[in-house]
Amino acid sequence: MINSRTNPKVDEFLNKADKWKEEFETLRSIVLDCGLIENFKWMHPCYTLEKKNVVLIHGFKEYCALLFHKGALLKDPHGILIQQTENVQAARQIRFTNIKEIVEKEAIIKEYIKQAIEVEKAGLEVEFKKKEDYQIPEELLNKFNEVPELKTAFEALTSGRQNAYIYYFSQAKQSKTREARIEKNIKRILAGKGLNDCICGHSKKMPNCDGSHKNIR
């Protein structure tokens, strides 16, 4: 264990890691050096300040990353914060593809972590868009008329899941593309799943499941 703020579940997670192990361990050391407490949430190392989530370490097929839970509130002077999907409102990532990138950016990483800590200390919150802030696309309304059970299932979703779908569908500039996106997600909506919810049983929702596990043997 690195220090008294570590969590044995993270030790177990790292011991079992086949990919990104060295990167995970280096990121862990950097985060703990900033004074955060180590927890294990959503099957990944998560670091908190006074029980508030600040940053999470996770990895995918092509990269590993630090996920800042309120990353949208951070200043990004180095242009390295990434919005994981267009529907994510609060979280932002710093991505890495090898250990060298992490080592070279250690000072910058700590700069962003300390900024995230100050955001939490100040009690700042991300202002999420509400359902009424989104306009339901005409193509979705038409589909509701065609498939009444789809409308029922959609309205049964949480407002956050509804907003994610509406935003995703609306981002398509062409009606044909909007219709295609809606068709592709009908089964997901009828199953009561959100746009970013896992439907394979590997995990409950993002950020733990982006489809990369399909390559696991």
N, C-alpha and C positions, 0 to 999 in steps of 0.2 A: 504494500500500500504506500501511496505517495505521502499522505499526511492524514491528520485526524479528520479531515473533511471529506475523505473518500468513502465510497460505498462499496461493500463487498459484492453487490450484484453487478457493479460495473467491472470489478475485477474478473468475475465469471464471464461477463460479456466479452471482455478483451481476450481472455484465455481461449474462448471458443471462436474468435474471429479468424476467418481464413483469408479475408481480403481487407485491406486498409488497416491492418493491425498496427503497424508502426505509425501510420498517420494518426490513427485514433489515440494512441498513447501519447504522441507529441501534443496533439490538440488538448488532451486531458490535462497535461502538465501546464500548458499555457493558461487554460481557463482557471485551474485551481490557483495558479500564481496570482490571479486577480482577486482572490478572496471569496469566491463563490462556493456554495455548498453543493456537494455532489449527490444527486438522486438518480433513480432509474425509473423512467416513465416512458410509456409507449414503446417499450422494449429497447430503449436507447438511453445513453448517459444524458442527463438533463441537469442543468446547473441553476441554482436558485439564490435569491436574496430575500430573506425574511419570508420564505415559502412562496415567493412569486417567481414564476419561470422567467429566466433571462435568456439562456442559450442552450441549444441541444446539439449533440454530435450525432451525425448519421451518415450513412454511406449508401451509394447506389452502384449500379454497374459501371458507369463511366466516371464517377467522381465521388468524393466524400465531402462533407461540408459542416460548417457551423451554421445552425439555424437560429437567427435572432427572433424571438417571439414578437417583439415590437419593432422589428427592423424598419418598418415604414416611417418611424419617428426619428430614425438616426440620420445624421448628416453623412454624406458619402463622398468625402473629398478625393478619394482614390478611385472612385467609380467601380467598386468591386461588389457591391450588394446586388443580388439577383432575386427577382420575384419568381418563385418556383413555378407557378402557373399564373395565367392572367386573372384567375379568380381569387387568388390569395390577396387579401387586403392588408393584413398586419405583418406577417412574417417575411423575412428576407434572408438569403443565404450568402455565405462566402464559400466558394467552391475551390477544391484542390484536386489535382490529379496525381500528385506525387509528394513525397516527404520534403523534397527540396523547396517546393513552393511554400510550404508551411514554415520551414526554418527561415527562409529569406524574408517572409512577411510577419515574423513573430511580433515585432514592434507595432506594426500596423494592426495586427489582429488584437493585440492588447488595447490599442487605442480605441477600437470599435467596441470591445467588451466593456471597457471603462465608461464609454459613452452610454452603452446600454444600461449599465448600473446606475448612472446618474438619471437616466430617463425613469427608471424604476423608483429611485429614491424621491424623485419629484412627483411621483404618483401620476405620471402622464398616461393617457389612454388613447388608443387608436379609435378614431371616430368612424365606425362602420356605417356603410350605406344601408338604409332601411328598404324594406320591400317597396314602399311607396315612392322611393327615389328611382326605381327602375320601371321602365315601360315594357309591358309584356309584348313581345313581337307578334304581329298579326298571324304569322305562320303557326305559332303555338296556340293562339286562340282558335284558329281554324281546326287544328288537330284536336283540341278539346271538344269541339262540336262533333267531329267525326268519331272520337273515342271518348265517350263520357267518363269511363272508368279511369282514363288517364288524368282528367281534370280532378277527379276525386283523390287519386293517388298523389297528384302534385300538391294539392291543397293540404294534404296530410303531412307533407314534409315540413321540417323546421324552416323558419324564415330564412336562415342562413343558406340552407340547401336550395331553397327556391331562388334566392338571389343569385347564387352561383350559376344555376342553370340559365336564368334569364339573361345574365350578363354574358355568358358564353354564347348563347344563341344570338344575342343582339350584336355581338362583335363582328359577325359575318356581314360583309357589305352587300352580298347578293342574296336575293330571296331563295334561290336554289340551294345555296350553301346553308342557309338557316334551316331550310326544310330537311336537308341531309343530316345536319347535326341533331335535329329533333328526332328524326327517325331512328338514328343510331342509339339514342338514349331512352327510347320508350320503355324497353324492358327493364332498364335500370330504375326508372321512375316508378313503374308498376311494382317493382320489388321493394320500394321504399328506400332506395339508396340515393345518396347524394352524388354529385358529379365526381368528387374525389374520394368517395368511399370505396374501400376494397370489396370486391365481390368474389374473391377467390378463397377467402378464409384464412389468408396468411396474416392479415392485420385488420383492425377495425377501420382505419382511415389513414390518410396522409398525415405526417410525412413518411410513415413507415412503409407504405406500399405505393410504388410507382410502376409496378409491372415488372421490375427487374428480377423479382423472385421467380418469374416464369423460367428463367434460365438456370435456376438452381437444380442440380442433379442429386 
